[in-house]
Amino acid sequence: EVAAAEAARHDFELPTMTLSGLVTTPDGAAADDVSVVLQRVHAPGDEEGTIYDTLNTDTGEDGRYRFENLSAGTYTLRVGDQSGWGWRSRGPRYAQAVVSGLVLQEGKPLAGVDVQLELPGTVRGVVYGADGEPLRGAWVQALGADGMEIGGAGNSMSGPGGRFVLRGLPSGTVRVVAREGEASSDEVEVKVYAEQDSEVELRIR
């Protein structure tokens, strides 16, 4: 007589946590149709090579957003401008806001992650090549305090005369760098002010 096969048992860790909050405009009104991006960051003990998905949503008419089915871990939240690329021609409504170090604990929702947006600042400048001439076609990035690019607002390609524009930047200090192939400029600190333009020159070495 053949014994009946024992049923296999599989234990799965199901993500159950949520993260939610309210996004408001600089004057305190609900900010609707604003892009919200959530990224889990690596922590000690993570398996090498682990890649976490980037989650995206938009705020509703009441300015609220919500992410569901999350796993325990540490996250960074980036709240930007209206979804899509139309803002590149007219300029963004708001600066991108970044909230880092959000810790989700097992079985505990994280609510009240509220963000008040601010008016954007702009960085304009010129990229020069190693020969000292204005350089067209260099990739220019604005980096935040965490060393990460400041979303879609934080990059641009230099055009005629080596000129570039970075819009939608938050007030404070950013680092701006230009790259062409494997060559790059130094990272230059620039002060950004709401509704004002700041100027910088970048030199590829």
DOVO-27928 format. One record per residue (C-alpha): residue number from 0; residue in one letter; chain; z, y, x. Coordinates in nm, 3 decimals. Layout:
<recs>
<rec><nr>NUM</nr><rest>A</rest><kette>A</kette><up>Z</up><north>Y</north><east>X</east></rec>
...
</recs>
This chain:
<recs>
<rec><nr>0</nr><rest>E</rest><kette>A</kette><up>0.000</up><north>0.000</north><east>0.000</east></rec>
<rec><nr>1</nr><rest>V</rest><kette>A</kette><up>-0.101</up><north>0.340</north><east>0.133</east></rec>
<rec><nr>2</nr><rest>A</rest><kette>A</kette><up>0.163</up><north>0.612</north><east>0.100</east></rec>
<rec><nr>3</nr><rest>A</rest><kette>A</kette><up>0.051</up><north>0.919</north><east>-0.086</east></rec>
<rec><nr>4</nr><rest>A</rest><kette>A</kette><up>-0.032</up><north>1.203</north><east>0.145</east></rec>
<rec><nr>5</nr><rest>E</rest><kette>A</kette><up>0.244</up><north>1.460</north><east>0.167</east></rec>
<rec><nr>6</nr><rest>A</rest><kette>A</kette><up>0.137</up><north>1.795</north><east>0.029</east></rec>
<rec><nr>7</nr><rest>A</rest><kette>A</kette><up>0.076</up><north>2.048</north><east>0.304</east></rec>
<rec><nr>8</nr><rest>R</rest><kette>A</kette><up>0.292</up><north>2.356</north><east>0.295</east></rec>
<rec><nr>9</nr><rest>H</rest><kette>A</kette><up>0.165</up><north>2.693</north><east>0.413</east></rec>
<rec><nr>10</nr><rest>D</rest><kette>A</kette><up>0.382</up><north>3.002</north><east>0.439</east></rec>
<rec><nr>11</nr><rest>F</rest><kette>A</kette><up>0.202</up><north>3.336</north><east>0.416</east></rec>
<rec><nr>12</nr><rest>E</rest><kette>A</kette><up>0.344</up><north>3.679</north><east>0.478</east></rec>
<rec><nr>13</nr><rest>L</rest><kette>A</kette><up>0.218</up><north>3.890</north><east>0.189</east></rec>
<rec><nr>14</nr><rest>P</rest><kette>A</kette><up>0.208</up><north>4.267</north><east>0.242</east></rec>
<rec><nr>15</nr><rest>T</rest><kette>A</kette><up>0.401</up><north>4.434</north><east>-0.039</east></rec>
<rec><nr>16</nr><rest>M</rest><kette>A</kette><up>0.504</up><north>4.779</north><east>0.081</east></rec>
<rec><nr>17</nr><rest>T</rest><kette>A</kette><up>0.368</up><north>5.112</north><east>-0.042</east></rec>
<rec><nr>18</nr><rest>L</rest><kette>A</kette><up>0.348</up><north>5.461</north><east>0.104</east></rec>
<rec><nr>19</nr><rest>S</rest><kette>A</kette><up>0.298</up><north>5.765</north><east>-0.116</east></rec>
<rec><nr>20</nr><rest>G</rest><kette>A</kette><up>0.340</up><north>6.140</north><east>-0.132</east></rec>
<rec><nr>21</nr><rest>L</rest><kette>A</kette><up>0.218</up><north>6.479</north><east>-0.245</east></rec>
<rec><nr>22</nr><rest>V</rest><kette>A</kette><up>-0.029</up><north>6.709</north><east>-0.073</east></rec>
<rec><nr>23</nr><rest>T</rest><kette>A</kette><up>-0.013</up><north>7.082</north><east>-0.147</east></rec>
<rec><nr>24</nr><rest>T</rest><kette>A</kette><up>-0.221</up><north>7.383</north><east>-0.050</east></rec>
<rec><nr>25</nr><rest>P</rest><kette>A</kette><up>-0.086</up><north>7.664</north><east>0.171</east></rec>
<rec><nr>26</nr><rest>D</rest><kette>A</kette><up>0.034</up><north>7.846</north><east>-0.144</east></rec>
<rec><nr>27</nr><rest>G</rest><kette>A</kette><up>0.212</up><north>7.537</north><east>-0.278</east></rec>
<rec><nr>28</nr><rest>A</rest><kette>A</kette><up>-0.037</up><north>7.424</north><east>-0.544</east></rec>
<rec><nr>29</nr><rest>A</rest><kette>A</kette><up>-0.149</up><north>7.062</north><east>-0.578</east></rec>
<rec><nr>30</nr><rest>A</rest><kette>A</kette><up>-0.437</up><north>6.988</north><east>-0.337</east></rec>
<rec><nr>31</nr><rest>D</rest><kette>A</kette><up>-0.690</up><north>6.766</north><east>-0.511</east></rec>
<rec><nr>32</nr><rest>D</rest><kette>A</kette><up>-0.982</up><north>6.575</north><east>-0.358</east></rec>
<rec><nr>33</nr><rest>V</rest><kette>A</kette><up>-0.838</up><north>6.585</north><east>-0.007</east></rec>
<rec><nr>34</nr><rest>S</rest><kette>A</kette><up>-0.900</up><north>6.297</north><east>0.231</east></rec>
<rec><nr>35</nr><rest>V</rest><kette>A</kette><up>-0.590</up><north>6.099</north><east>0.341</east></rec>
<rec><nr>36</nr><rest>V</rest><kette>A</kette><up>-0.618</up><north>5.845</north><east>0.624</east></rec>
<rec><nr>37</nr><rest>L</rest><kette>A</kette><up>-0.348</up><north>5.594</north><east>0.721</east></rec>
<rec><nr>38</nr><rest>Q</rest><kette>A</kette><up>-0.357</up><north>5.409</north><east>1.053</east></rec>
<rec><nr>39</nr><rest>R</rest><kette>A</kette><up>-0.107</up><north>5.151</north><east>1.174</east></rec>
<rec><nr>40</nr><rest>V</rest><kette>A</kette><up>-0.024</up><north>5.203</north><east>1.540</east></rec>
<rec><nr>41</nr><rest>H</rest><kette>A</kette><up>0.051</up><north>4.944</north><east>1.803</east></rec>
<rec><nr>42</nr><rest>A</rest><kette>A</kette><up>0.410</up><north>4.863</north><east>1.879</east></rec>
<rec><nr>43</nr><rest>P</rest><kette>A</kette><up>0.588</up><north>4.651</north><east>2.143</east></rec>
<rec><nr>44</nr><rest>G</rest><kette>A</kette><up>0.549</up><north>4.286</north><east>2.059</east></rec>
<rec><nr>45</nr><rest>D</rest><kette>A</kette><up>0.207</up><north>4.320</north><east>1.894</east></rec>
<rec><nr>46</nr><rest>E</rest><kette>A</kette><up>-0.042</up><north>4.057</north><east>2.004</east></rec>
<rec><nr>47</nr><rest>E</rest><kette>A</kette><up>-0.279</up><north>4.192</north><east>2.267</east></rec>
<rec><nr>48</nr><rest>G</rest><kette>A</kette><up>-0.615</up><north>4.295</north><east>2.124</east></rec>
<rec><nr>49</nr><rest>T</rest><kette>A</kette><up>-0.483</up><north>4.334</north><east>1.769</east></rec>
<rec><nr>50</nr><rest>I</rest><kette>A</kette><up>-0.697</up><north>4.576</north><east>1.568</east></rec>
<rec><nr>51</nr><rest>Y</rest><kette>A</kette><up>-0.554</up><north>4.737</north><east>1.257</east></rec>
<rec><nr>52</nr><rest>D</rest><kette>A</kette><up>-0.767</up><north>4.859</north><east>0.971</east></rec>
<rec><nr>53</nr><rest>T</rest><kette>A</kette><up>-0.788</up><north>5.230</north><east>0.893</east></rec>
<rec><nr>54</nr><rest>L</rest><kette>A</kette><up>-0.709</up><north>5.294</north><east>0.528</east></rec>
<rec><nr>55</nr><rest>N</rest><kette>A</kette><up>-0.864</up><north>5.582</north><east>0.335</east></rec>
<rec><nr>56</nr><rest>T</rest><kette>A</kette><up>-0.796</up><north>5.744</north><east>0.001</east></rec>
<rec><nr>57</nr><rest>D</rest><kette>A</kette><up>-0.824</up><north>6.085</north><east>-0.169</east></rec>
<rec><nr>58</nr><rest>T</rest><kette>A</kette><up>-0.563</up><north>6.289</north><east>-0.350</east></rec>
<rec><nr>59</nr><rest>G</rest><kette>A</kette><up>-0.584</up><north>6.305</north><east>-0.727</east></rec>
<rec><nr>60</nr><rest>E</rest><kette>A</kette><up>-0.587</up><north>6.614</north><east>-0.945</east></rec>
<rec><nr>61</nr><rest>D</rest><kette>A</kette><up>-0.207</up><north>6.625</north><east>-0.917</east></rec>
<rec><nr>62</nr><rest>G</rest><kette>A</kette><up>-0.229</up><north>6.624</north><east>-0.535</east></rec>
<rec><nr>63</nr><rest>R</rest><kette>A</kette><up>-0.073</up><north>6.280</north><east>-0.507</east></rec>
<rec><nr>64</nr><rest>Y</rest><kette>A</kette><up>-0.189</up><north>5.984</north><east>-0.299</east></rec>
<rec><nr>65</nr><rest>R</rest><kette>A</kette><up>-0.071</up><north>5.623</north><east>-0.265</east></rec>
<rec><nr>66</nr><rest>F</rest><kette>A</kette><up>-0.138</up><north>5.331</north><east>-0.032</east></rec>
<rec><nr>67</nr><rest>E</rest><kette>A</kette><up>-0.047</up><north>4.979</north><east>-0.148</east></rec>
<rec><nr>68</nr><rest>N</rest><kette>A</kette><up>-0.019</up><north>4.628</north><east>-0.001</east></rec>
<rec><nr>69</nr><rest>L</rest><kette>A</kette><up>0.098</up><north>4.748</north><east>0.339</east></rec>
<rec><nr>70</nr><rest>S</rest><kette>A</kette><up>0.269</up><north>4.544</north><east>0.608</east></rec>
<rec><nr>71</nr><rest>A</rest><kette>A</kette><up>0.583</up><north>4.648</north><east>0.790</east></rec>
<rec><nr>72</nr><rest>G</rest><kette>A</kette><up>0.511</up><north>4.862</north><east>1.095</east></rec>
<rec><nr>73</nr><rest>T</rest><kette>A</kette><up>0.467</up><north>5.214</north><east>1.227</east></rec>
<rec><nr>74</nr><rest>Y</rest><kette>A</kette><up>0.192</up><north>5.434</north><east>1.087</east></rec>
<rec><nr>75</nr><rest>T</rest><kette>A</kette><up>0.021</up><north>5.769</north><east>1.142</east></rec>
<rec><nr>76</nr><rest>L</rest><kette>A</kette><up>-0.098</up><north>5.972</north><east>0.844</east></rec>
<rec><nr>77</nr><rest>R</rest><kette>A</kette><up>-0.383</up><north>6.221</north><east>0.874</east></rec>
<rec><nr>78</nr><rest>V</rest><kette>A</kette><up>-0.450</up><north>6.457</north><east>0.587</east></rec>
<rec><nr>79</nr><rest>G</rest><kette>A</kette><up>-0.778</up><north>6.641</north><east>0.615</east></rec>
<rec><nr>80</nr><rest>D</rest><kette>A</kette><up>-1.027</up><north>6.836</north><east>0.413</east></rec>
<rec><nr>81</nr><rest>Q</rest><kette>A</kette><up>-1.246</up><north>6.744</north><east>0.118</east></rec>
<rec><nr>82</nr><rest>S</rest><kette>A</kette><up>-1.418</up><north>6.408</north><east>0.148</east></rec>
<rec><nr>83</nr><rest>G</rest><kette>A</kette><up>-1.772</up><north>6.395</north><east>0.283</east></rec>
<rec><nr>84</nr><rest>W</rest><kette>A</kette><up>-1.958</up><north>6.601</north><east>0.539</east></rec>
<rec><nr>85</nr><rest>G</rest><kette>A</kette><up>-2.052</up><north>6.905</north><east>0.332</east></rec>
<rec><nr>86</nr><rest>W</rest><kette>A</kette><up>-1.776</up><north>7.113</north><east>0.490</east></rec>
<rec><nr>87</nr><rest>R</rest><kette>A</kette><up>-1.958</up><north>7.114</north><east>0.825</east></rec>
<rec><nr>88</nr><rest>S</rest><kette>A</kette><up>-2.201</up><north>7.376</north><east>0.693</east></rec>
<rec><nr>89</nr><rest>R</rest><kette>A</kette><up>-1.949</up><north>7.594</north><east>0.510</east></rec>
<rec><nr>90</nr><rest>G</rest><kette>A</kette><up>-1.630</up><north>7.529</north><east>0.708</east></rec>
<rec><nr>91</nr><rest>P</rest><kette>A</kette><up>-1.329</up><north>7.327</north><east>0.591</east></rec>
<rec><nr>92</nr><rest>R</rest><kette>A</kette><up>-1.080</up><north>7.456</north><east>0.338</east></rec>
<rec><nr>93</nr><rest>Y</rest><kette>A</kette><up>-0.773</up><north>7.339</north><east>0.531</east></rec>
<rec><nr>94</nr><rest>A</rest><kette>A</kette><up>-0.666</up><north>7.232</north><east>0.877</east></rec>
<rec><nr>95</nr><rest>Q</rest><kette>A</kette><up>-0.599</up><north>6.866</north><east>0.935</east></rec>
<rec><nr>96</nr><rest>A</rest><kette>A</kette><up>-0.230</up><north>6.773</north><east>0.920</east></rec>
<rec><nr>97</nr><rest>V</rest><kette>A</kette><up>-0.088</up><north>6.477</north><east>1.114</east></rec>
<rec><nr>98</nr><rest>V</rest><kette>A</kette><up>0.237</up><north>6.294</north><east>1.035</east></rec>
<rec><nr>99</nr><rest>S</rest><kette>A</kette><up>0.324</up><north>6.032</north><east>1.297</east></rec>
<rec><nr>100</nr><rest>G</rest><kette>A</kette><up>0.607</up><north>5.785</north><east>1.337</east></rec>
<rec><nr>101</nr><rest>L</rest><kette>A</kette><up>0.616</up><north>5.668</north><east>0.975</east></rec>
<rec><nr>102</nr><rest>V</rest><kette>A</kette><up>0.811</up><north>5.342</north><east>0.975</east></rec>
<rec><nr>103</nr><rest>L</rest><kette>A</kette><up>0.766</up><north>5.094</north><east>0.692</east></rec>
<rec><nr>104</nr><rest>Q</rest><kette>A</kette><up>1.048</up><north>4.841</north><east>0.670</east></rec>
<rec><nr>105</nr><rest>E</rest><kette>A</kette><up>1.013</up><north>4.499</north><east>0.515</east></rec>
<rec><nr>106</nr><rest>G</rest><kette>A</kette><up>1.032</up><north>4.514</north><east>0.136</east></rec>
<rec><nr>107</nr><rest>K</rest><kette>A</kette><up>1.103</up><north>4.889</north><east>0.122</east></rec>
<rec><nr>108</nr><rest>P</rest><kette>A</kette><up>0.852</up><north>5.139</north><east>-0.020</east></rec>
<rec><nr>109</nr><rest>L</rest><kette>A</kette><up>0.817</up><north>5.472</north><east>0.159</east></rec>
<rec><nr>110</nr><rest>A</rest><kette>A</kette><up>0.782</up><north>5.757</north><east>-0.088</east></rec>
<rec><nr>111</nr><rest>G</rest><kette>A</kette><up>0.800</up><north>6.133</north><east>-0.057</east></rec>
<rec><nr>112</nr><rest>V</rest><kette>A</kette><up>0.573</up><north>6.164</north><east>0.247</east></rec>
<rec><nr>113</nr><rest>D</rest><kette>A</kette><up>0.470</up><north>6.512</north><east>0.138</east></rec>
<rec><nr>114</nr><rest>V</rest><kette>A</kette><up>0.234</up><north>6.737</north><east>0.333</east></rec>
<rec><nr>115</nr><rest>Q</rest><kette>A</kette><up>0.169</up><north>7.108</north><east>0.290</east></rec>
<rec><nr>116</nr><rest>L</rest><kette>A</kette><up>-0.168</up><north>7.201</north><east>0.432</east></rec>
<rec><nr>117</nr><rest>E</rest><kette>A</kette><up>-0.238</up><north>7.517</north><east>0.626</east></rec>
<rec><nr>118</nr><rest>L</rest><kette>A</kette><up>-0.540</up><north>7.740</north><east>0.666</east></rec>
<rec><nr>119</nr><rest>P</rest><kette>A</kette><up>-0.772</up><north>7.632</north><east>0.947</east></rec>
<rec><nr>120</nr><rest>G</rest><kette>A</kette><up>-0.841</up><north>7.789</north><east>1.283</east></rec>
<rec><nr>121</nr><rest>T</rest><kette>A</kette><up>-1.159</up><north>7.773</north><east>1.491</east></rec>
<rec><nr>122</nr><rest>V</rest><kette>A</kette><up>-1.234</up><north>7.721</north><east>1.859</east></rec>
<rec><nr>123</nr><rest>R</rest><kette>A</kette><up>-1.566</up><north>7.847</north><east>1.993</east></rec>
<rec><nr>124</nr><rest>G</rest><kette>A</kette><up>-1.691</up><north>7.818</north><east>2.346</east></rec>
<rec><nr>125</nr><rest>V</rest><kette>A</kette><up>-1.954</up><north>7.736</north><east>2.604</east></rec>
<rec><nr>126</nr><rest>V</rest><kette>A</kette><up>-2.004</up><north>7.421</north><east>2.811</east></rec>
<rec><nr>127</nr><rest>Y</rest><kette>A</kette><up>-2.138</up><north>7.460</north><east>3.165</east></rec>
<rec><nr>128</nr><rest>G</rest><kette>A</kette><up>-2.289</up><north>7.180</north><east>3.371</east></rec>
<rec><nr>129</nr><rest>A</rest><kette>A</kette><up>-2.207</up><north>7.090</north><east>3.729</east></rec>
<rec><nr>130</nr><rest>D</rest><kette>A</kette><up>-2.486</up><north>7.329</north><east>3.836</east></rec>
<rec><nr>131</nr><rest>G</rest><kette>A</kette><up>-2.311</up><north>7.620</north><east>3.664</east></rec>
<rec><nr>132</nr><rest>E</rest><kette>A</kette><up>-2.577</up><north>7.653</north><east>3.393</east></rec>
<rec><nr>133</nr><rest>P</rest><kette>A</kette><up>-2.501</up><north>7.635</north><east>3.017</east></rec>
<rec><nr>134</nr><rest>L</rest><kette>A</kette><up>-2.528</up><north>7.272</north><east>2.911</east></rec>
<rec><nr>135</nr><rest>R</rest><kette>A</kette><up>-2.677</up><north>7.154</north><east>2.583</east></rec>
<rec><nr>136</nr><rest>G</rest><kette>A</kette><up>-2.594</up><north>6.812</north><east>2.438</east></rec>
<rec><nr>137</nr><rest>A</rest><kette>A</kette><up>-2.238</up><north>6.773</north><east>2.571</east></rec>
<rec><nr>138</nr><rest>W</rest><kette>A</kette><up>-1.982</up><north>6.606</north><east>2.343</east></rec>
<rec><nr>139</nr><rest>V</rest><kette>A</kette><up>-1.683</up><north>6.834</north><east>2.283</east></rec>
<rec><nr>140</nr><rest>Q</rest><kette>A</kette><up>-1.350</up><north>6.713</north><east>2.145</east></rec>
<rec><nr>141</nr><rest>A</rest><kette>A</kette><up>-1.023</up><north>6.874</north><east>2.042</east></rec>
<rec><nr>142</nr><rest>L</rest><kette>A</kette><up>-0.719</up><north>6.655</north><east>2.107</east></rec>
<rec><nr>143</nr><rest>G</rest><kette>A</kette><up>-0.378</up><north>6.676</north><east>1.943</east></rec>
<rec><nr>144</nr><rest>A</rest><kette>A</kette><up>-0.036</up><north>6.634</north><east>2.100</east></rec>
<rec><nr>145</nr><rest>D</rest><kette>A</kette><up>-0.073</up><north>6.255</north><east>2.066</east></rec>
<rec><nr>146</nr><rest>G</rest><kette>A</kette><up>-0.393</up><north>6.261</north><east>2.271</east></rec>
<rec><nr>147</nr><rest>M</rest><kette>A</kette><up>-0.600</up><north>6.159</north><east>1.969</east></rec>
<rec><nr>148</nr><rest>E</rest><kette>A</kette><up>-0.905</up><north>6.346</north><east>1.846</east></rec>
<rec><nr>149</nr><rest>I</rest><kette>A</kette><up>-0.825</up><north>6.575</north><east>1.556</east></rec>
<rec><nr>150</nr><rest>G</rest><kette>A</kette><up>-1.030</up><north>6.390</north><east>1.297</east></rec>
<rec><nr>151</nr><rest>G</rest><kette>A</kette><up>-1.385</up><north>6.488</north><east>1.209</east></rec>
<rec><nr>152</nr><rest>A</rest><kette>A</kette><up>-1.298</up><north>6.853</north><east>1.266</east></rec>
<rec><nr>153</nr><rest>G</rest><kette>A</kette><up>-1.220</up><north>6.789</north><east>1.631</east></rec>
<rec><nr>154</nr><rest>N</rest><kette>A</kette><up>-1.566</up><north>6.713</north><east>1.765</east></rec>
<rec><nr>155</nr><rest>S</rest><kette>A</kette><up>-1.894</up><north>6.892</north><east>1.814</east></rec>
<rec><nr>156</nr><rest>M</rest><kette>A</kette><up>-2.211</up><north>6.881</north><east>2.023</east></rec>
<rec><nr>157</nr><rest>S</rest><kette>A</kette><up>-2.297</up><north>7.179</north><east>2.239</east></rec>
<rec><nr>158</nr><rest>G</rest><kette>A</kette><up>-2.619</up><north>7.347</north><east>2.134</east></rec>
<rec><nr>159</nr><rest>P</rest><kette>A</kette><up>-2.848</up><north>7.612</north><east>2.278</east></rec>
<rec><nr>160</nr><rest>G</rest><kette>A</kette><up>-2.679</up><north>7.813</north><east>2.550</east></rec>
<rec><nr>161</nr><rest>G</rest><kette>A</kette><up>-2.414</up><north>7.542</north><east>2.574</east></rec>
<rec><nr>162</nr><rest>R</rest><kette>A</kette><up>-2.231</up><north>7.688</north><east>2.274</east></rec>
<rec><nr>163</nr><rest>F</rest><kette>A</kette><up>-2.013</up><north>7.482</north><east>2.039</east></rec>
<rec><nr>164</nr><rest>V</rest><kette>A</kette><up>-1.781</up><north>7.536</north><east>1.743</east></rec>
<rec><nr>165</nr><rest>L</rest><kette>A</kette><up>-1.477</up><north>7.330</north><east>1.640</east></rec>
<rec><nr>166</nr><rest>R</rest><kette>A</kette><up>-1.361</up><north>7.412</north><east>1.287</east></rec>
<rec><nr>167</nr><rest>G</rest><kette>A</kette><up>-1.069</up><north>7.298</north><east>1.073</east></rec>
<rec><nr>168</nr><rest>L</rest><kette>A</kette><up>-0.810</up><north>7.290</north><east>1.350</east></rec>
<rec><nr>169</nr><rest>P</rest><kette>A</kette><up>-0.435</up><north>7.325</north><east>1.288</east></rec>
<rec><nr>170</nr><rest>S</rest><kette>A</kette><up>-0.238</up><north>7.617</north><east>1.430</east></rec>
<rec><nr>171</nr><rest>G</rest><kette>A</kette><up>-0.076</up><north>7.550</north><east>1.764</east></rec>
<rec><nr>172</nr><rest>T</rest><kette>A</kette><up>-0.195</up><north>7.420</north><east>2.099</east></rec>
<rec><nr>173</nr><rest>V</rest><kette>A</kette><up>-0.486</up><north>7.177</north><east>2.127</east></rec>
<rec><nr>174</nr><rest>R</rest><kette>A</kette><up>-0.660</up><north>7.039</north><east>2.435</east></rec>
<rec><nr>175</nr><rest>V</rest><kette>A</kette><up>-1.037</up><north>7.073</north><east>2.445</east></rec>
<rec><nr>176</nr><rest>V</rest><kette>A</kette><up>-1.261</up><north>6.859</north><east>2.667</east></rec>
<rec><nr>177</nr><rest>A</rest><kette>A</kette><up>-1.638</up><north>6.821</north><east>2.712</east></rec>
<rec><nr>178</nr><rest>R</rest><kette>A</kette><up>-1.816</up><north>6.502</north><east>2.817</east></rec>
<rec><nr>179</nr><rest>E</rest><kette>A</kette><up>-2.168</up><north>6.418</north><east>2.928</east></rec>
<rec><nr>180</nr><rest>G</rest><kette>A</kette><up>-2.222</up><north>6.054</north><east>3.011</east></rec>
<rec><nr>181</nr><rest>E</rest><kette>A</kette><up>-1.949</up><north>5.954</north><east>3.254</east></rec>
<rec><nr>182</nr><rest>A</rest><kette>A</kette><up>-1.883</up><north>6.313</north><east>3.362</east></rec>
<rec><nr>183</nr><rest>S</rest><kette>A</kette><up>-1.631</up><north>6.537</north><east>3.190</east></rec>
<rec><nr>184</nr><rest>S</rest><kette>A</kette><up>-1.456</up><north>6.871</north><east>3.212</east></rec>
<rec><nr>185</nr><rest>D</rest><kette>A</kette><up>-1.085</up><north>6.920</north><east>3.261</east></rec>
<rec><nr>186</nr><rest>E</rest><kette>A</kette><up>-0.881</up><north>6.922</north><east>2.941</east></rec>
<rec><nr>187</nr><rest>V</rest><kette>A</kette><up>-0.817</up><north>7.289</north><east>2.866</east></rec>
<rec><nr>188</nr><rest>E</rest><kette>A</kette><up>-0.527</up><north>7.401</north><east>2.647</east></rec>
<rec><nr>189</nr><rest>V</rest><kette>A</kette><up>-0.625</up><north>7.646</north><east>2.374</east></rec>
<rec><nr>190</nr><rest>K</rest><kette>A</kette><up>-0.402</up><north>7.830</north><east>2.127</east></rec>
<rec><nr>191</nr><rest>V</rest><kette>A</kette><up>-0.530</up><north>7.801</north><east>1.771</east></rec>
<rec><nr>192</nr><rest>Y</rest><kette>A</kette><up>-0.442</up><north>8.053</north><east>1.501</east></rec>
<rec><nr>193</nr><rest>A</rest><kette>A</kette><up>-0.504</up><north>8.020</north><east>1.125</east></rec>
<rec><nr>194</nr><rest>E</rest><kette>A</kette><up>-0.820</up><north>8.199</north><east>1.008</east></rec>
<rec><nr>195</nr><rest>Q</rest><kette>A</kette><up>-0.895</up><north>8.321</north><east>1.361</east></rec>
<rec><nr>196</nr><rest>D</rest><kette>A</kette><up>-1.137</up><north>8.223</north><east>1.637</east></rec>
<rec><nr>197</nr><rest>S</rest><kette>A</kette><up>-1.025</up><north>8.127</north><east>1.987</east></rec>
<rec><nr>198</nr><rest>E</rest><kette>A</kette><up>-1.262</up><north>8.115</north><east>2.285</east></rec>
<rec><nr>199</nr><rest>V</rest><kette>A</kette><up>-1.282</up><north>7.869</north><east>2.574</east></rec>
<rec><nr>200</nr><rest>E</rest><kette>A</kette><up>-1.516</up><north>7.778</north><east>2.860</east></rec>
<rec><nr>201</nr><rest>L</rest><kette>A</kette><up>-1.556</up><north>7.418</north><east>2.973</east></rec>
<rec><nr>202</nr><rest>R</rest><kette>A</kette><up>-1.714</up><north>7.310</north><east>3.303</east></rec>
<rec><nr>203</nr><rest>I</rest><kette>A</kette><up>-1.844</up><north>6.958</north><east>3.356</east></rec>
<rec><nr>204</nr><rest>R</rest><kette>A</kette><up>-1.753</up><north>6.831</north><east>3.705</east></rec>
</recs>
